[in-house]
Amino acid sequence: MQENTAKIDLRKNATYIVKDGKLTPIPSPPAGYGKQVINWQGGKPCNGMVEESLKF
């Protein structure tokens, strides 16, 4: 059995997707406010979107 590991900085706030053994960071909303939506198909993440919100 092959074991795959990845190192990430736990001091950094971030969202990651692991798909087929590959770690992909998801970009944060540019202004720092918003949401990330991940769509799944067949038990795997297939696409996503980052939405930005404005804080008044």
N, C-alpha and C positions, 0 to 999 in steps of 0.2 A: 504494500500500500504506500503510495507516494503522498507525502504531506507537503502542502503549500502553505507558506506563511508570508505575511506582509507586515512591515513596520509602519505605523502611523503615529503622528505626534498628538498625544492625548491632551496637550495643553491648547490645541487649536480647535475651535468650534467648527465642525464640518459635517457634511452628509456624504456618505459613500455608498455606492452600489457594488455588490459583488455578483458578477454574472459569468458563468462558465470559468470560474477560477481567476478572473481578472478583476482587480480593484479599480474602480473609476470614481474620482471625486466629482461631486455635483456642485456646480457654481452657485454661490450665494446670490440673492437679489442685489443688484448694483447699489441701491441706496441703503441697504441693510434692513429693509422692511419688505415683507412679502411672503410668498410661499413657494414651495417646491411640490409638484404633483408628479408621482411616478405611476405609470400604467403597467399592469402586469398581463401577460398572456401565456397560457400553458405553464404556469408556475414560475415564470421568469420575468424580470423587468424588461419591457420592450421599448418604452420611450417615456419621456417626461417633459415637463415644462417648468420654467421659473417665472413667476409673476411678481412684479414689483408693486408695492403700495407706497403711497405718500403719507407721511405723518405730519399733521398740522399742529 
